């Protein structure tokens, strides 16, 4: 059951800790980390069956961040969930850290898959879902992809495989924030109608606002079974979501902080903390 206020607070805390870690570092993937915060909060705060005390618990649900550049947001969600002390987030991307810029399952407690090479994470998630299905296990698998990531043909090979095998224990999220490294989606490669494309590939498709916690929860909370098709949730999100300064930047995929930008980030952190 969804405790809306609790998950809203969790999302704000994820956003704050992610901003702190990136701002302390002085550079990083701000925009795409912010746009998945609410989805992470719903997954780890209300839906996924996990146990921070037993990261390798066989009955846990699995999460794969295929858009691995949003790793800082995942680390914050895991820290706040209790996988490790939040103070360790300050070591983000430093030499010897357990928190590289992209997730590494061998380095970070609670990370199920190493990702960062775009297009590959969804294939890993597909393998997990198939393994659970063949073994008759009830574990669910969730995977977040970037919209720019869909330029990779490997994604569509995985989608076809998922639908062919009716892996309805796997839920995909597309972070549709309309920007990628080199510009807007329409400038680089037009995505056209994602709803129609995924429907044609054999998926059940829902589109929700990327910051609508209730809608995200309602899209994924019911366990799919029988002949129900695998589900894709299109997150109509904003790059830099929840931080007005970042939302208004022409491209926030990766930022390197000047003194002025750092001051804006510190102000954003203070504003968010005041709501907790």
SELUMRO-495814 format. One record per residue: residue in three letters; residue number from 1; x, y, z of N, C-alpha, C in turn. Coordinates in steps of 0.02 Angstrom, whole numbers. Example, Ala and Ser with C-alpha at 12.3 -4.5 7.8 and 13.67 -1.06 7.14 Angstrom:
residues 2
  lumti  lumkol     n_u     n_v     n_w    ca_u    ca_v    ca_w     c_u     c_v     c_w
    Ala       1     660    -284     390     615    -225     390     660    -165     390
    Ser       2     642    -112     354     684     -53     357     645       2     394
***
This chain:
residues 276
  lumti  lumkol     n_u     n_v     n_w    ca_u    ca_v    ca_w     c_u     c_v     c_w
    Unk       1      42     -60       0       0       0       0      44      63       0
    Unk       2      23     113     -37      62     174     -44      50     222      14
    Unk       3     103     240      49     101     295      97     129     356      61
    Unk       4      85     397      33     106     450     -12     154     499      21
    Unk       5     138     521      81     182     570     114     251     540     127
    Unk       6     253     477     146     317     444     160     359     439      97
    Unk       7     328     421      42     365     414     -21     385     483     -48
    Unk       8     343     533     -39     361     601     -60     423     625     -22
    Unk       9     424     611      43     482     630      83     545     592      60
    Unk      10     536     528      47     592     487      23     619     516     -42
    Unk      11     575     536     -87     597     565    -151     636     630    -139
    Unk      12     612     672     -94     647     734     -79     716     719     -50
    Unk      13     720     670      -7     784     652      23     832     624     -30
    Unk      14     806     583     -76     849     558    -131     876     616    -171
    Unk      15     831     664    -187     852     722    -227     906     762    -191
    Unk      16     896     773    -126     944     812     -87    1012     778     -85
    Unk      17    1012     713     -68    1076     677     -62    1112     672    -128
    Unk      18    1075     666    -183    1105     663    -249    1137     730    -267
    Unk      19    1100     783    -254    1127     850    -267    1190     862    -226
    Unk      20    1189     842    -163    1247     852    -119    1308     815    -147
    Unk      21    1298     752    -165    1354     711    -189    1384     739    -253
    Unk      22    1341     758    -300    1365     785    -364    1398     853    -355
    Unk      23    1368     894    -312    1395     961    -302    1461     958    -265
    Unk      24    1467     911    -219    1531     901    -185    1585     879    -235
    Unk      25    1565     837    -283    1611     814    -335    1630     870    -383
    Unk      26    1581     912    -399    1593     969    -443    1573     958    -515
    Unk      27    1549     898    -531    1526     884    -599    1484     820    -597
    Unk      28    1447     808    -650    1411     745    -654    1345     751    -691
    Unk      29    1309     695    -691    1246     689    -728    1187     711    -684
    Unk      30    1179     776    -681    1125     805    -640    1056     791    -671
    Unk      31    1047     810    -734     981     809    -764     947     741    -762
    Unk      32     982     690    -786     953     623    -790     948     588    -723
    Unk      33     987     611    -673     979     584    -606     915     610    -574
    Unk      34     903     675    -583     843     706    -554     778     678    -583
    Unk      35     779     662    -649     716     642    -681     692     573    -662
    Unk      36     732     533    -628     709     466    -608     698     461    -532
    Unk      37     704     516    -496     700     514    -423     634     485    -398
    Unk      38     578     510    -425     513     486    -401     503     412    -416
    Unk      39     527     389    -473     520     318    -490     560     275    -441
    Unk      40     621     296    -426     661     260    -377     627     259    -309
    Unk      41     598     315    -290     565     320    -224     506     272    -220
    Unk      42     468     267    -275     411     220    -275     436     148    -273
    Unk      43     486     133    -313     511      64    -315     538      42    -247
    Unk      44     585      80    -220     617      59    -158     576      77     -96
    Unk      45     529     124    -104     491     145     -46     422     115     -39
    Unk      46     398      82     -94     329      58     -90     315      -7    -128
    Unk      47     358     -27    -174     341     -84    -218     389    -143    -212
    Unk      48     453    -130    -218     500    -186    -223     508    -223    -157
    Unk      49     515    -288    -164     527    -332    -106     603    -340    -100
    Unk      50     632    -303     -53     705    -305     -42     719    -305      33
    Unk      51     780    -324      51     801    -324     120     873    -298     123
    Unk      52     882    -234     144     950    -206     148     998    -246     191
    Unk      53     972    -283     239    1015    -324     282    1039    -386     245
    Unk      54    1004    -404     191    1023    -463     151    1021    -443      77
    Unk      55    1072    -407      53    1070    -383     -17    1064    -439     -68
    Unk      56    1087    -499     -51    1084    -555     -98    1026    -603     -83
    Unk      57     977    -581     -44     919    -621     -28     889    -651     -92
    Unk      58     884    -716     -98     861    -747    -161     791    -727    -181
    Unk      59     749    -708    -134     679    -692    -150     669    -618    -166
    Unk      60     722    -580    -168     715    -508    -180     693    -494    -252
    Unk      61     663    -436    -260     651    -411    -328     716    -379    -352
    Unk      62     724    -377    -417     785    -350    -447     772    -283    -481
    Unk      63     822    -239    -478     818    -175    -512     880    -165    -554
    Unk      64     870    -144    -616     926    -130    -662     919     -58    -688
    Unk      65     969     -18    -675     971      50    -701    1008      49    -767
    Unk      66     970      37    -821    1003      31    -886    1035      97    -906
    Unk      67    1003     154    -890    1034     219    -901    1081     232    -842
    Unk      68    1139     200    -845    1184     198    -787    1211     265    -765
    Unk      69    1206     317    -808    1231     383    -789    1190     414    -733
    Unk      70    1132     386    -717    1092     409    -660    1111     373    -596
    Unk      71    1168     340    -597    1192     304    -538    1190     343    -473
    Unk      72    1209     407    -472    1207     445    -409    1138     444    -375
    Unk      73    1085     446    -414    1018     444    -384    1004     375    -355
    Unk      74    1026     322    -389    1018     255    -362    1056     246    -297
    Unk      75    1117     271    -294    1157     266    -232    1121     301    -174
    Unk      76    1092     359    -188    1057     395    -135     996     355    -110
    Unk      77     959     325    -158     902     284    -138     923     225     -95
    Unk      78     978     194    -113    1003     136     -75    1028     157      -6
    Unk      79    1063     213      -3    1088     237      62    1030     251     109
    Unk      80     980     286      84     923     304     127     882     243     146
    Unk      81     885     191     105     850     129     120     887      89     174
    Unk      82     951     103     184     989      70     236    1042      21     213
    Unk      83    1060      23     149    1110     -23     123    1181      -4     147
    Unk      84    1192      60     159    1256      85     183    1245     156     210
    Unk      85    1291     182     250    1283     249     279    1282     303     225
    Unk      86    1237     350     232    1231     402     181    1294     445     177
    Unk      87    1332     448     231    1394     488     231    1443     463     177
    Unk      88    1438     399     159    1484     372     109    1471     400      39
    Unk      89    1412     430      29    1396     458     -37    1444     515     -55
    Unk      90    1475     544      -5    1522     600     -18    1584     577     -56
    Unk      91    1594     511     -61    1652     486     -97    1637     472    -170
    Unk      92    1579     493    -195    1559     480    -263    1615     494    -313
    Unk      93    1632     443    -352    1679     448    -408    1751     466    -387
    Unk      94    1766     460    -323    1835     471    -302    1875     406    -309
    Unk      95    1941     412    -309    1983     352    -312    1968     306    -253
    Unk      96    1958     242    -267    1945     194    -215    1874     192    -190
    Unk      97    1829     231    -220    1761     234    -196    1722     170    -210
    Unk      98    1667     161    -173    1619     108    -187    1563     134    -232
    Unk      99    1570     198    -253    1516     230    -291    1544     263    -354
    Unk     100    1559     223    -405    1582     252    -468    1525     290    -502
    Unk     101    1541     328    -553    1489     369    -585    1433     327    -614
    Unk     102    1448     265    -635    1398     218    -660    1399     156    -615
    Unk     103    1341     126    -603    1336      70    -554    1380      10    -571
    Unk     104    1408     -19    -519    1449     -79    -525    1428    -127    -470
    Unk     105    1401    -184    -489    1374    -230    -439    1429    -259    -394
    Unk     106    1491    -257    -416    1546    -283    -376    1572    -232    -326
    Unk     107    1551    -170    -333    1575    -117    -289    1523     -92    -239
    Unk     108    1460     -91    -260    1409     -58    -220    1358    -106    -193
    Unk     109    1351    -107    -128    1301    -150     -94    1231    -131    -118
    Unk     110    1194    -180    -140    1125    -168    -162    1116    -160    -236
    Unk     111    1171    -152    -274    1166    -145    -346    1164    -215    -378
    Unk     112    1114    -228    -419    1104    -294    -448    1140    -303    -515
    Unk     113    1157    -248    -549    1187    -255    -616    1234    -197    -630
    Unk     114    1290    -212    -660    1337    -161    -683    1311    -133    -749
    Unk     115    1303     -67    -752    1276     -36    -813    1313      28    -829
    Unk     116    1299      54    -888    1332     114    -911    1341     114    -986
    Unk     117    1354      55   -1014    1354      48   -1087    1282      44   -1109
    Unk     118    1257      98   -1137    1185     104   -1149    1160      49   -1196
    Unk     119    1102      22   -1180    1071     -31   -1217    1082    -100   -1186
    Unk     120    1132    -105   -1144    1149    -171   -1116    1111    -188   -1053
    Unk     121    1093    -137   -1014    1058    -150    -951     992    -185    -961
    Unk     122     955    -165   -1012     890    -197   -1023     899    -271   -1042
    Unk     123     954    -287   -1075     966    -357   -1092     981    -398   -1029
    Unk     124    1017    -367    -982    1030    -400    -917     965    -412    -880
    Unk     125     923    -360    -878     858    -366    -845     815    -421    -877
    Unk     126     819    -426    -943     782    -477    -979     806    -547    -958
    Unk     127     871    -556    -952     898    -620    -930     876    -638    -860
    Unk     128     876    -588    -816     852    -600    -747     779    -623    -748
    Unk     129     738    -587    -786     667    -603    -788     655    -673    -816
    Unk     130     691    -690    -869     684    -757    -898     705    -811    -849
    Unk     131     760    -799    -813     783    -848    -764     731    -859    -710
    Unk     132     703    -805    -684     650    -812    -633     590    -849    -661
    Unk     133     572    -834    -722     514    -866    -754     525    -941    -763
    Unk     134     584    -959    -788     598   -1030    -800     602   -1069    -734
    Unk     135     625   -1037    -682     631   -1070    -617     566   -1069    -577
    Unk     136     515   -1035    -603     452   -1032    -568     453    -987    -506
    Unk     137     501    -940    -505     506    -894    -448     460    -834    -458
    Unk     138     441    -803    -401     395    -746    -404     431    -679    -404
    Unk     139     497    -680    -406     535    -617    -406     515    -573    -466
    Unk     140     509    -508    -453     495    -461    -507     560    -424    -526
    Unk     141     562    -400    -587     620    -362    -611     595    -296    -639
    Unk     142     631    -243    -621     614    -175    -644     676    -145    -677
    Unk     143     665    -108    -731     722     -80    -768     704     -11    -794
    Unk     144     748      38    -782     740     105    -808     788     116    -866
    Unk     145     760     137    -923     800     155    -981     793     229    -995
    Unk     146     844     259   -1026     839     327   -1050     807     330   -1118
    Unk     147     776     387   -1134     745     393   -1200     798     396   -1255
    Unk     148     854     430   -1242     908     429   -1290     939     361   -1299
    Unk     149     935     321   -1247     961     252   -1249     925     210   -1301
    Unk     150     863     229   -1316     824     191   -1365     853     196   -1435
    Unk     151     902     239   -1445     937     241   -1510     978     178   -1521
    Unk     152     993     142   -1467    1032      81   -1472     987      23   -1497
    Unk     153    1008      -9   -1550     968     -64   -1578     961    -122   -1530
    Unk     154    1010    -131   -1485    1007    -186   -1437     944    -183   -1394
    Unk     155     921    -121   -1380     860    -113   -1340     801    -148   -1375
    Unk     156     794    -135   -1439     736    -162   -1475     740    -237   -1485
    Unk     157     800    -264   -1489     808    -336   -1489     784    -366   -1423
    Unk     158     801    -332   -1368     779    -356   -1302     703    -350   -1296
    Unk     159     674    -294   -1320     602    -285   -1314     565    -341   -1352
    Unk     160     589    -358   -1410     556    -410   -1450     561    -477   -1413
    Unk     161     618    -490   -1382     628    -553   -1344     581    -554   -1284
    Unk     162     576    -498   -1249     533    -494   -1189     461    -510   -1208
    Unk     163     437    -478   -1261     368    -488   -1281     356    -559   -1308
    Unk     164     404    -585   -1346     397    -653   -1372     389    -704   -1316
    Unk     165     428    -695   -1263     426    -742   -1207     376    -720   -1153
    Unk     166     339    -667   -1167     288    -642   -1121     315    -636   -1049
    Unk     167     371    -601   -1042     403    -593    -977     368    -538    -937
    Unk     168     307    -554    -914     268    -503    -879     289    -494    -806
    Unk     169     343    -529    -787     374    -517    -721     425    -460    -726
    Unk     170     433    -432    -786     479    -377    -799     440    -314    -817
    Unk     171     454    -259    -783     423    -195    -798     478    -147    -821
    Unk     172     467    -114    -878     514     -66    -904     488       5    -894
    Unk     173     534      50    -876     519     121    -874     562     155    -927
    Unk     174     531     200    -965     569     242   -1012     568     313    -984
    Unk     175     628     337    -965     633     405    -939     631     454    -998
    Unk     176     570     475   -1015     559     516   -1074     568     590   -1055
    Unk     177     631     610   -1045     645     679   -1026     665     723   -1086
    Unk     178     664     694   -1144     670     729   -1209     739     758   -1224
    Unk     179     789     743   -1182     857     766   -1196     905     707   -1192
    Unk     180     960     713   -1229    1014     666   -1222    1080     705   -1226
    Unk     181    1135     671   -1225    1200     705   -1219    1209     760   -1271
    Unk     182    1192     746   -1334    1208     792   -1388    1151     839   -1407
    Unk     183    1097     840   -1368    1042     885   -1384     975     854   -1368
    Unk     184     923     882   -1397     856     855   -1387     848     792   -1430
    Unk     185     800     751   -1411     787     690   -1450     770     707   -1522
    Unk     186     729     758   -1532     707     775   -1600     766     798   -1642
    Unk     187     817     828   -1611     876     850   -1648     921     791   -1667
    Unk     188     927     742   -1623     974     687   -1635     942     632   -1677
    Unk     189     891     599   -1649     851     550   -1687     780     553   -1659
    Unk     190     733     572   -1699     664     578   -1675     638     510   -1650
    Unk     191     608     510   -1590     582     446   -1564     515     426   -1595
    Unk     192     482     473   -1628     415     462   -1655     367     441   -1599
    Unk     193     319     399   -1612     267     384   -1563     288     323   -1522
    Unk     194     315     335   -1462     340     279   -1421     283     233   -1399
    Unk     195     226     262   -1385     169     221   -1364     151     171   -1419
    Unk     196     146     195   -1480     128     152   -1537     183     101   -1550
    Unk     197     246     122   -1544     300      76   -1557     302      18   -1507
    Unk     198     295      34   -1443     296     -19   -1393     234     -63   -1398
    Unk     199     178     -34   -1414     118     -75   -1424     128    -124   -1482
    Unk     200     159    -100   -1535     172    -143   -1593     221    -198   -1575
    Unk     201     265    -185   -1527     313    -236   -1505     283    -284   -1454
    Unk     202     219    -277   -1437     186    -326   -1395     182    -309   -1321
    Unk     203     190    -245   -1305     188    -224   -1235     121    -190   -1218
    Unk     204     104    -193   -1155      52    -151   -1126      87     -86   -1106
    Unk     205      61     -28   -1129      96      35   -1121      54      84   -1080
    Unk     206      85     116   -1031      54     169    -994     100     230    -995
    Unk     207      70     289    -999     109     351    -996      87     389    -934
    Unk     208     136     408    -893     122     445    -831     171     502    -824
    Unk     209     153     552    -785     199     606    -770     257     578    -728
    Unk     210     317     599    -745     376     571    -711     382     589    -638
    Unk     211     343     639    -614     345     657    -544     280     640    -507
    Unk     212     236     603    -540     172     585    -510     179     519    -473
    Unk     213     193     522    -409     207     463    -369     148     415    -369
    Unk     214      88     441    -362      29     397    -359      20     360    -425
    Unk     215      27     396    -481      18     365    -547      72     312    -560
    Unk     216     134     327    -541     187     278    -550     172     215    -509
    Unk     217     152     225    -448     135     169    -405      79     127    -434
    Unk     218      26     159    -455     -32     123    -482     -15      86    -547
    Unk     219      35     110    -582      55      78    -645      92      13    -633
    Unk     220     124       6    -575     169     -52    -565     152     -95    -505
    Unk     221     111     -70    -459      98    -109    -397      64    -176    -410
    Unk     222      14    -180    -454     -17    -245    -465      31    -293    -499
    Unk     223      36    -353    -473      79    -404    -503      45    -430    -566
    Unk     224      81    -431    -621      53    -455    -684      64    -531    -688
    Unk     225      15    -565    -716      20    -638    -719     -21    -663    -778
    Unk     226     -22    -730    -785     -61    -761    -837     -39    -738    -906
    Unk     227     -88    -718    -947     -74    -696   -1015     -65    -621   -1021
    Unk     228     -64    -585    -965     -53    -513    -968      14    -498   -1001
    Unk     229      15    -448   -1043      76    -431   -1078     125    -394   -1032
    Unk     230     190    -397   -1048     238    -357   -1010     219    -283   -1015
    Unk     231     237    -245    -963     217    -174    -961     277    -128    -971
    Unk     232     265     -75   -1009     311     -19   -1016     277      43    -987
    Unk     233     312      78    -944     287     141    -916     328     197    -946
    Unk     234     295     239    -986     328     297   -1015     324     355    -965
    Unk     235     382     374    -938     385     428    -889     392     495    -924
    Unk     236     338     533    -925     340     600    -956     375     646    -906
    Unk     237     441     648    -909     481     682    -859     516     743    -887
    Unk     238     551     778    -843     589     838    -861     661     828    -839
    Unk     239     707     842    -883     778     838    -865     790     888    -807
    Unk     240     817     863    -752     827     906    -694     766     911    -649
    Unk     241     720     866    -658     655     867    -624     660     882    -549
    Unk     242     619     929    -527     616     946    -455     665     999    -434
    Unk     243     707    1022    -480     755    1076    -465     746    1129    -520
    Unk     244     708    1182    -506     691    1231    -558     751    1258    -597
    Unk     245     806    1271    -563     864    1297    -598     888    1248    -652
    Unk     246     892    1184    -636     916    1134    -684     864    1123    -739
    Unk     247     800    1123    -720     747    1113    -770     751    1164    -826
    Unk     248     773    1225    -810     773    1279    -858     836    1282    -901
    Unk     249     885    1241    -886     946    1241    -926     932    1210    -995
    Unk     250     965    1235   -1047     953    1207   -1114     975    1134   -1120
    Unk     251    1027    1115   -1084    1047    1045   -1082    1084    1032   -1016
    Unk     252    1055     987    -976    1083     973    -910    1107     901    -905
    Unk     253    1120     869    -962    1139     798    -960    1201     788    -916
    Unk     254    1251     830    -927    1311     827    -885    1333     899    -872
    Unk     255    1343     916    -808    1363     984    -791    1431     983    -756
    Unk     256    1471    1032    -773    1533    1045    -737    1524    1112    -703
    Unk     257    1530    1114    -637    1509    1172    -599    1559    1230    -601
    Unk     258    1533    1288    -616    1568    1351    -604    1548    1374    -534
    Unk     259    1578    1426    -510    1559    1453    -444    1486    1473    -443
    Unk     260    1462    1503    -497    1393    1525    -500    1344    1466    -500
    Unk     261    1361    1415    -538    1317    1356    -540    1318    1321    -473
    Unk     262    1376    1317    -442    1380    1285    -376    1337    1321    -325
    Unk     263    1337    1387    -328    1294    1426    -283    1220    1410    -295
    Unk     264    1201    1402    -358    1131    1384    -374    1114    1316    -346
    Unk     265    1160    1269    -351    1148    1202    -325    1142    1202    -249
    Unk     266    1184    1240    -216    1181    1245    -143    1115    1277    -121
    Unk     267    1092    1325    -159    1027    1356    -143     970    1306    -154
    Unk     268     975    1266    -207     924    1215    -219     922    1164    -163
    Unk     269     980    1144    -139     984    1097     -83     951    1126     -22
    Unk     270     967    1189      -6     938    1221      53     862    1227      47
    Unk     271     838    1243     -12     765    1249     -23     730    1182     -13
    Unk     272     759    1129     -39     730    1062     -30     733    1039      42
    Unk     273     788    1051      74     796    1030     144     746    1064     189
    Unk     274     727    1125     171     679    1163     212     609    1132     209
    Unk     275     597    1088     160     531    1056     154     527     990     193
    Unk     276     585     967     218     586     903     253     564     911     326
***
